Amino acid sequence: MSKISSAIAHTGFGITLIAISSLIAPAAQAQENIIQIGGSPDEQQYYRSYWNDLVELGSQASQERRPQETSRIEADPEADLEKIVRNLDIRELVLEPIIRLNGSSQVFGILVNKNPDPVTVSAINFEVLDEDGNLLQTGSAQPEPSTLAPGQVVTFTKVLLTIPPDAGYEVTLSEPTFVIAPGQAGSSVR
């Protein structure tokens, strides 16, 4: 019994006492070493299959059942990011007056995630232009919440203390328009 180790696994409803050879044994021999106490027949079958798979890891049959490595073409993170950004939609981007702060305004917009997966948008970049198209100010606004589920619609605002709302100024999106959270095929793109 020097090459045999024992373990006790608690299944929630019963206890399974398992003795596994330190050398990988065939499944038939492993079946003899498993003693099951309690648990439903379904649970027993589940754990029996689990342990059989573990015991067979090094066997020829197990090697044949494993999926073969295939050469995969690496995905282009920049192309993925562009696809994510194309499926983000900005609506109603406007410069609004702030009544309680005379002479100030705020950028307001609506962001829609048309992607099939959640997307975290850390910032939406914009610029304010005067009536002649001259750049007055740049900034960014954070949508609330910043992680959008598929189809979710959120708003974003940014207070601009030095931009009067009635001066004929225009707010436009700047490049890069979005700052996408890391791990989503890149970081920022228009």
VENRAGI-V97797 format. One record per residue. N is the residue number from 1. OMEGA is omega in radians with two decimals (none if undefined). Layout:
# VENRAGI-V97797
n=N omega=OMEGA
n=N omega=OMEGA
This chain:
# VENRAGI-V97797
n=1 omega=-3.12
n=2 omega=-3.13
n=3 omega=-3.12
n=4 omega=3.07
n=5 omega=-3.11
n=6 omega=3.09
n=7 omega=3.07
n=8 omega=3.11
n=9 omega=3.12
n=10 omega=-3.05
n=11 omega=-3.11
n=12 omega=-3.12
n=13 omega=-3.12
n=14 omega=-3.13
n=15 omega=3.07
n=16 omega=3.09
n=17 omega=-3.03
n=18 omega=3.02
n=19 omega=-3.08
n=20 omega=3.10
n=21 omega=3.10
n=22 omega=2.98
n=23 omega=-3.10
n=24 omega=-3.09
n=25 omega=3.05
n=26 omega=-3.08
n=27 omega=-3.12
n=28 omega=3.13
n=29 omega=-3.14
n=30 omega=3.11
n=31 omega=3.14
n=32 omega=-3.07
n=33 omega=-3.12
n=34 omega=3.10
n=35 omega=-3.11
n=36 omega=3.14
n=37 omega=3.09
n=38 omega=-3.12
n=39 omega=3.13
n=40 omega=3.09
n=41 omega=3.11
n=42 omega=3.11
n=43 omega=3.14
n=44 omega=3.13
n=45 omega=3.13
n=46 omega=-3.12
n=47 omega=3.09
n=48 omega=3.12
n=49 omega=3.13
n=50 omega=-3.10
n=51 omega=3.07
n=52 omega=3.10
n=53 omega=3.12
n=54 omega=-3.10
n=55 omega=-3.08
n=56 omega=-3.07
n=57 omega=-3.09
n=58 omega=-3.06
n=59 omega=3.12
n=60 omega=-3.12
n=61 omega=3.13
n=62 omega=3.13
n=63 omega=-3.13
n=64 omega=-3.13
n=65 omega=-3.11
n=66 omega=3.09
n=67 omega=-3.14
n=68 omega=3.07
n=69 omega=3.08
n=70 omega=3.11
n=71 omega=-3.11
n=72 omega=3.06
n=73 omega=-3.13
n=74 omega=3.12
n=75 omega=3.11
n=76 omega=-3.08
n=77 omega=-3.13
n=78 omega=3.09
n=79 omega=3.10
n=80 omega=-3.14
n=81 omega=3.11
n=82 omega=3.11
n=83 omega=3.11
n=84 omega=-3.09
n=85 omega=3.10
n=86 omega=-3.12
n=87 omega=2.98
n=88 omega=-3.05
n=89 omega=3.07
n=90 omega=3.11
n=91 omega=3.02
n=92 omega=3.07
n=93 omega=-3.05
n=94 omega=3.02
n=95 omega=-3.07
n=96 omega=3.06
n=97 omega=3.01
n=98 omega=-3.03
n=99 omega=-3.09
n=100 omega=3.11
n=101 omega=-3.07
n=102 omega=3.14
n=103 omega=3.13
n=104 omega=3.11
n=105 omega=3.07
n=106 omega=3.00
n=107 omega=3.12
n=108 omega=3.08
n=109 omega=3.12
n=110 omega=3.13
n=111 omega=3.12
n=112 omega=3.08
n=113 omega=3.10
n=114 omega=3.10
n=115 omega=3.10
n=116 omega=-3.12
n=117 omega=3.05
n=118 omega=3.11
n=119 omega=3.07
n=120 omega=3.14
n=121 omega=-3.11
n=122 omega=-3.12
n=123 omega=3.01
n=124 omega=-3.05
n=125 omega=-3.12
n=126 omega=3.03
n=127 omega=3.12
n=128 omega=-3.11
n=129 omega=3.06
n=130 omega=-3.07
n=131 omega=3.10
n=132 omega=3.13
n=133 omega=3.10
n=134 omega=-3.13
n=135 omega=3.10
n=136 omega=-3.07
n=137 omega=2.99
n=138 omega=3.11
n=139 omega=3.08
n=140 omega=3.11
n=141 omega=3.12
n=142 omega=3.08
n=143 omega=3.10
n=144 omega=-0.07
n=145 omega=-3.09
n=146 omega=3.07
n=147 omega=-3.09
n=148 omega=3.03
n=149 omega=3.08
n=150 omega=3.13
n=151 omega=-3.08
n=152 omega=3.12
n=153 omega=3.11
n=154 omega=3.09
n=155 omega=3.03
n=156 omega=3.10
n=157 omega=3.05
n=158 omega=3.13
n=159 omega=3.10
n=160 omega=-3.02
n=161 omega=-3.04
n=162 omega=-3.12
n=163 omega=3.10
n=164 omega=-3.04
n=165 omega=-3.00
n=166 omega=-3.03
n=167 omega=-3.14
n=168 omega=3.13
n=169 omega=-3.12
n=170 omega=3.07
n=171 omega=3.10
n=172 omega=3.07
n=173 omega=3.10
n=174 omega=3.14
n=175 omega=-0.13
n=176 omega=-3.10
n=177 omega=-3.05
n=178 omega=2.91
n=179 omega=-3.10
n=180 omega=-3.11
n=181 omega=3.11
n=182 omega=3.12
n=183 omega=3.10
n=184 omega=3.06
n=185 omega=3.10
n=186 omega=-3.08
n=187 omega=-3.13
n=188 omega=-3.10
n=189 omega=2.99
n=190 omega=none
